[in-house]
C-alpha cells in the first residue's frame, strides 16, 4: 500500500467524520479532538510543520493511532 507523502486535511476528515454536515464542521471536530489531547497535539507539532492544508505521513499515523484506526482501515473508509 502506497501512502502519499502529504495528505489533505479535507480528505482525512471526509473519512473520519462521514456523517458531518460539511467539511468545515468536520475540520472543527478534528481540531477539537486534537486540542483536547495535549500529548497528541505536541506529538503532531514535533512530527513536522502543520501546514495550512495538509498533514504529512507521520502526522496522519499519529492521528490514526489516537483514533485506534489502522492505516489499512483508513484506506478502506
DSSP file (Angstrom, degrees, kcal/mol; ACC not computed):
  #  RESIDUE AA STRUCTURE BP1 BP2  ACC     N-H-->O    O-->H-N    N-H-->O    O-->H-N    TCO  KAPPA ALPHA  PHI   PSI    X-CA   Y-CA   Z-CA
    1    1 A X              0   0    0      0, 0.0     2,-0.6     0, 0.0    71,-0.0   0.000 360.0 360.0 360.0 131.3    0.0    0.0    0.0
    2    2 A X        -     0   0    0      0, 0.0     2,-0.5     0, 0.0     0, 0.0  -0.858 360.0-163.7-101.9 124.8    1.4    3.4   -1.0
    3    3 A X        -     0   0    0     -2,-0.6    54,-0.1     1,-0.0     4,-0.1  -0.930  24.7-119.7-107.7 127.7    0.8    6.3    1.3
    4    4 A X        -     0   0    0     -2,-0.5     3,-0.1     1,-0.1    -1,-0.0  -0.160  19.8-117.2 -61.3 159.4    1.3    9.7   -0.2
    5    5 A X  S    S+     0   0    0      1,-0.2    52,-1.3    51,-0.1     2,-0.4   0.889 100.5  25.0 -66.1 -40.8    3.9   12.0    1.3
    6    6 A X  E    S-A   56   0A   0     50,-0.2     2,-0.4    51,-0.1    50,-0.2  -0.962  71.0-158.0-126.7 146.4    1.3   14.6    2.2
    7    7 A X  E     -A   55   0A   0     48,-2.9    48,-2.6    -2,-0.4     2,-0.1  -0.985  24.3-117.0-126.5 128.1   -2.4   14.1    2.8
    8    8 A X  E  >  -A   54   0A   0     -2,-0.4     4,-1.6    46,-0.2    46,-0.3  -0.377  16.3-134.8 -63.5 137.6   -5.0   16.8    2.5
    9    9 A X  H  > S+     0   0    0     44,-2.2     4,-2.5     1,-0.2     5,-0.2   0.861 106.0  58.4 -60.7 -35.6   -6.8   17.5    5.8
   10   10 A X  H  > S+     0   0    0     43,-0.4     4,-1.8     1,-0.2    -1,-0.2   0.886 104.0  50.9 -63.3 -38.5  -10.1   17.6    3.9
   11   11 A X  H  > S+     0   0    0     -3,-0.3     4,-1.1     2,-0.2    -1,-0.2   0.872 110.3  50.5 -66.0 -36.0   -9.5   14.0    2.7
   12   12 A X  H  X S+     0   0    0     -4,-1.6     4,-2.5     1,-0.2     3,-0.5   0.946 111.4  45.7 -66.6 -49.0   -8.8   12.9    6.2
   13   13 A X  H  X S+     0   0    0     -4,-2.5     4,-2.4     1,-0.2    -1,-0.2   0.813 105.3  61.4 -69.7 -27.8  -11.9   14.5    7.7
   14   14 A X  H  < S+     0   0    0     -4,-1.8    -1,-0.2    -5,-0.2    -2,-0.2   0.882 113.5  37.1 -61.1 -36.5  -14.1   13.1    5.0
   15   15 A X  H  < S+     0   0    0     -4,-1.1     3,-0.5    -3,-0.5    -2,-0.2   0.859 119.9  45.3 -84.3 -37.3  -13.1    9.6    6.0
   16   16 A X  H  < S+     0   0    0     -4,-2.5     2,-0.3     1,-0.3    -2,-0.2   0.833 125.6  29.4 -77.0 -31.8  -13.0   10.2    9.8
   17   17 A X    ><  +     0   0    0     -4,-2.4     3,-1.3    -5,-0.2    -1,-0.3  -0.600  67.1 157.9-127.2  70.1  -16.3   12.1   10.1
   18   18 A X  T 3  S+     0   0    0     -3,-0.5    -1,-0.1    -2,-0.3    -2,-0.1   0.753  74.1  55.3 -69.0 -22.8  -18.5   10.8    7.2
   19   19 A X  T 3  S+     0   0    0     -3,-0.1    -1,-0.3     7,-0.0    -5,-0.1   0.380  80.2 121.7 -91.1   4.9  -21.8   11.9    8.9
   20   20 A X    <   -     0   0    0     -3,-1.3     3,-0.1    -7,-0.2     4,-0.0  -0.348  66.9-130.3 -69.2 149.2  -20.7   15.5    9.3
   21   21 A X  S    S-     0   0    0      1,-0.1     2,-0.3     2,-0.0    -1,-0.1   0.899  82.6  -3.5 -67.3 -42.3  -22.8   18.2    7.7
   22   22 A X  S  > S-     0   0    0      1,-0.1     4,-1.8    -3,-0.0     5,-0.1  -0.918  70.5-105.2-145.9 169.2  -19.9   19.9    5.9
   23   23 A X  H  > S+     0   0    0     -2,-0.3     4,-2.6     1,-0.2     5,-0.2   0.883 118.6  57.0 -63.6 -38.9  -16.2   19.8    5.5
   24   24 A X  H  > S+     0   0    0      1,-0.2     4,-2.1     2,-0.2    -1,-0.2   0.918 108.0  44.9 -61.4 -44.8  -15.9   22.9    7.7
   25   25 A X  H  > S+     0   0    0      2,-0.2     4,-2.0     1,-0.2    -1,-0.2   0.859 112.4  52.4 -69.5 -33.6  -17.7   21.3   10.7
   26   26 A X  H  X S+     0   0    0     -4,-1.8     4,-2.2     2,-0.2    -2,-0.2   0.895 108.9  50.3 -66.6 -39.3  -15.7   18.1   10.2
   27   27 A X  H  X S+     0   0    0     -4,-2.6     4,-2.5     2,-0.2    -2,-0.2   0.895 109.3  51.5 -64.6 -39.8  -12.5   20.2   10.4
   28   28 A X  H  X S+     0   0    0     -4,-2.1     4,-2.4     2,-0.2    -2,-0.2   0.903 109.1  50.5 -63.3 -40.6  -13.7   21.8   13.5
   29   29 A X  H  X S+     0   0    0     -4,-2.0     4,-2.6     2,-0.2    -2,-0.2   0.910 110.2  49.2 -64.6 -42.4  -14.4   18.5   15.1
   30   30 A X  H  X S+     0   0    0     -4,-2.2     4,-2.3     2,-0.2    -2,-0.2   0.925 111.3  49.6 -62.6 -44.0  -10.9   17.2   14.2
   31   31 A X  H  X S+     0   0    0     -4,-2.5     4,-2.8     1,-0.2    -2,-0.2   0.912 111.4  49.6 -61.0 -41.9   -9.3   20.4   15.7
   32   32 A X  H  X S+     0   0    0     -4,-2.4     4,-2.1     2,-0.2    -2,-0.2   0.928 110.7  49.4 -61.5 -45.6  -11.4   19.9   18.9
   33   33 A X  H  X S+     0   0    0     -4,-2.6     4,-1.0     1,-0.2    -1,-0.2   0.878 114.5  44.9 -62.9 -37.9  -10.4   16.3   19.2
   34   34 A X  H  < S+     0   0    0     -4,-2.3     7,-0.5     1,-0.2     3,-0.2   0.905 112.1  51.5 -72.1 -41.6   -6.7   17.2   18.7
   35   35 A X  H  < S+     0   0    0     -4,-2.8    -2,-0.2     1,-0.2    -1,-0.2   0.822 103.5  59.1 -66.3 -31.0   -6.9   20.2   21.1
   36   36 A X  H  < S+     0   0    0     -4,-2.1     2,-1.0     1,-0.2    -1,-0.2   0.895 101.9  57.0 -64.3 -39.4   -8.4   18.0   23.9
   37   37 A X     X  -     0   0    0     -4,-1.0     4,-2.1    -3,-0.2    -1,-0.2  -0.794  67.0-175.6 -98.0  97.8   -5.4   15.7   23.9
   38   38 A X  H  > S+     0   0    0     -2,-1.0     4,-2.3     1,-0.2     5,-0.2   0.838  82.4  56.7 -63.8 -34.0   -2.4   17.9   24.6
   39   39 A X  H  > S+     0   0    0      2,-0.2     4,-2.3     1,-0.2    -1,-0.2   0.918 108.3  47.0 -64.2 -42.4    0.0   15.0   24.2
   40   40 A X  H  > S+     0   0    0      2,-0.2     4,-2.4     1,-0.2    -2,-0.2   0.915 110.4  52.9 -63.9 -42.8   -1.3   14.3   20.7
   41   41 A X  H  X S+     0   0    0     -4,-2.1     4,-2.1    -7,-0.5    -2,-0.2   0.910 111.3  46.0 -60.3 -43.4   -1.1   18.0   19.8
   42   42 A X  H  X S+     0   0    0     -4,-2.3     4,-2.3     2,-0.2    -1,-0.2   0.893 111.5  51.6 -67.0 -40.2    2.5   18.1   20.9
   43   43 A X  H  X S+     0   0    0     -4,-2.3     4,-1.2     2,-0.2    -2,-0.2   0.878 109.8  49.8 -65.6 -37.1    3.4   14.9   19.0
   44   44 A X  H  < S+     0   0    0     -4,-2.4     4,-0.4     2,-0.2     3,-0.3   0.915 111.6  48.3 -66.4 -42.7    1.8   16.3   15.8
   45   45 A X  H >< S+     0   0    0     -4,-2.1     3,-0.9     1,-0.2    -2,-0.2   0.873 111.1  50.8 -65.5 -36.4    3.8   19.5   16.1
   46   46 A X  H 3< S+     0   0    0     -4,-2.3    -1,-0.2     1,-0.2    -2,-0.2   0.748 100.8  64.4 -71.0 -23.2    7.0   17.6   16.8
   47   47 A X  T 3< S-     0   0    0     -4,-1.2     2,-0.3     1,-0.3    -1,-0.2   0.579 122.3 -64.8 -78.3  -9.4    6.4   15.4   13.7
   48   48 A X  S <  S-     0   0    0     -3,-0.9    -1,-0.3    -4,-0.4     2,-0.1  -0.821  73.3 -39.4 147.5 174.2    6.7   18.4   11.4
   49   49 A X        -     0   0    0     -2,-0.3     2,-1.1    -3,-0.1     7,-0.2  -0.398  50.0-131.7 -65.7 140.1    5.2   21.7   10.4
   50   50 A X        -     0   0    0     -2,-0.1     5,-0.1     5,-0.1    -1,-0.1  -0.802  30.6-159.7 -94.7  98.0    1.4   21.8   10.4
   51   51 A X        -     0   0    0     -2,-1.1     5,-0.0     3,-0.6    -3,-0.0  -0.157  27.6-103.1 -72.3 170.4    0.8   23.4    7.1
   52   52 A X  S    S+     0   0    0      1,-0.2    -1,-0.1     3,-0.0     3,-0.0   0.904 110.1  19.8 -62.8 -43.7   -2.5   25.0    6.2
   53   53 A X  S    S+     0   0    0      1,-0.1   -44,-2.2   -44,-0.1   -43,-0.4   0.479 118.2  35.7-115.4  -2.8   -4.0   22.4    4.0
   54   54 A X  E     -A    8   0A   0    -46,-0.3    -3,-0.6   -45,-0.1     2,-0.3  -0.982  53.8-139.9-150.7 161.0   -2.3   19.1    4.7
   55   55 A X  E     -A    7   0A   0    -48,-2.6   -48,-2.9    -2,-0.3     2,-0.1  -0.864  30.2-120.2-111.3 151.8   -0.6   16.7    7.2
   56   56 A X  E  >  -A    6   0A   0     -2,-0.3     4,-2.2   -50,-0.2   -50,-0.2  -0.366  36.2 -95.7 -83.7 175.2    2.5   14.7    6.5
   57   57 A X  H  > S+     0   0    0    -52,-1.3     4,-2.2     1,-0.2     5,-0.2   0.891 123.3  50.3 -60.2 -43.7    2.5   10.9    6.6
   58   58 A X  H  > S+     0   0    0      1,-0.2     4,-1.9     2,-0.2    -1,-0.2   0.890 110.1  50.3 -65.3 -39.3    3.9   10.7   10.2
   59   59 A X  H  > S+     0   0    0      2,-0.2     4,-2.1     1,-0.2    -1,-0.2   0.893 109.2  52.1 -65.2 -39.3    1.2   13.2   11.5
   60   60 A X  H  X S+     0   0    0     -4,-2.2     4,-2.7     1,-0.2    -2,-0.2   0.919 108.0  51.2 -61.7 -43.2   -1.5   11.1    9.8
   61   61 A X  H  X S+     0   0    0     -4,-2.2     4,-2.2     1,-0.2    -1,-0.2   0.871 108.9  51.4 -63.5 -36.5   -0.2    8.0   11.5
   62   62 A X  H  X S+     0   0    0     -4,-1.9     4,-1.9     2,-0.2    -1,-0.2   0.905 111.0  47.6 -65.3 -41.7   -0.3    9.8   14.9
   63   63 A X  H  X S+     0   0    0     -4,-2.1     4,-1.7     2,-0.2    -2,-0.2   0.926 112.7  48.3 -65.4 -44.7   -3.9   10.9   14.3
   64   64 A X  H  <>S+     0   0    0     -4,-2.7     5,-2.8     1,-0.2     4,-0.3   0.883 109.4  53.3 -64.1 -37.5   -5.0    7.4   13.3
   65   65 A X  H ><5S+     0   0    0     -4,-2.2     3,-1.0     1,-0.2    -1,-0.2   0.894 106.4  53.5 -62.6 -39.4   -3.2    5.9   16.3
   66   66 A X  H 3<5S+     0   0    0     -4,-1.9    -1,-0.2     1,-0.3    -2,-0.2   0.879 112.7  43.0 -62.1 -38.6   -5.2    8.3   18.5
   67   67 A X  T 3<5S-     0   0    0     -4,-1.7    -1,-0.3     2,-0.1    -2,-0.2   0.383 113.8-119.4 -88.2   3.8   -8.5    7.1   17.0
   68   68 A X  T < 5 +     0   0    0     -3,-1.0     2,-0.4    -4,-0.3    -3,-0.2   0.901  67.2 138.8  57.8  45.1   -7.3    3.5   17.1
   69   69 A X      < -     0   0    0     -5,-2.8    -1,-0.2    -6,-0.1    -2,-0.1  -0.973  46.7-137.4-119.9 131.7   -7.6    3.1   13.4
   70   70 A X     >  -     0   0    0     -2,-0.4     4,-2.2    -3,-0.1     5,-0.1  -0.426  25.9-111.8 -81.4 164.2   -5.0    1.2   11.3
   71   71 A X  H  > S+     0   0    0      1,-0.2     4,-2.2     2,-0.2     5,-0.1   0.868 118.5  53.5 -63.8 -36.6   -3.7    2.5    8.1
   72   72 A X  H  > S+     0   0    0      2,-0.2     4,-1.4     1,-0.2    -1,-0.2   0.908 108.9  48.4 -64.8 -42.2   -5.5   -0.3    6.2
   73   73 A X  H  > S+     0   0    0      1,-0.2     4,-1.0     2,-0.2    -2,-0.2   0.900 109.9  53.0 -63.7 -39.8   -8.8    0.5    7.8
   74   74 A X  H >< S+     0   0    0     -4,-2.2     3,-0.7     1,-0.2    -2,-0.2   0.908 106.8  51.8 -62.6 -42.3   -8.3    4.2    7.0
   75   75 A X  H 3< S+     0   0    0     -4,-2.2    -1,-0.2     1,-0.2    -2,-0.2   0.826 108.6  52.0 -63.9 -31.0   -7.7    3.3    3.3
   76   76 A X  H 3<        0   0    0     -4,-1.4    -1,-0.2     1,-0.2    -2,-0.2   0.662 360.0 360.0 -81.7 -15.8  -10.9    1.3    3.2
   77   77 A X    <<        0   0    0     -4,-1.0    -1,-0.2    -3,-0.7    -2,-0.1   0.514 360.0 360.0 -66.6 360.0  -13.1    4.1    4.7
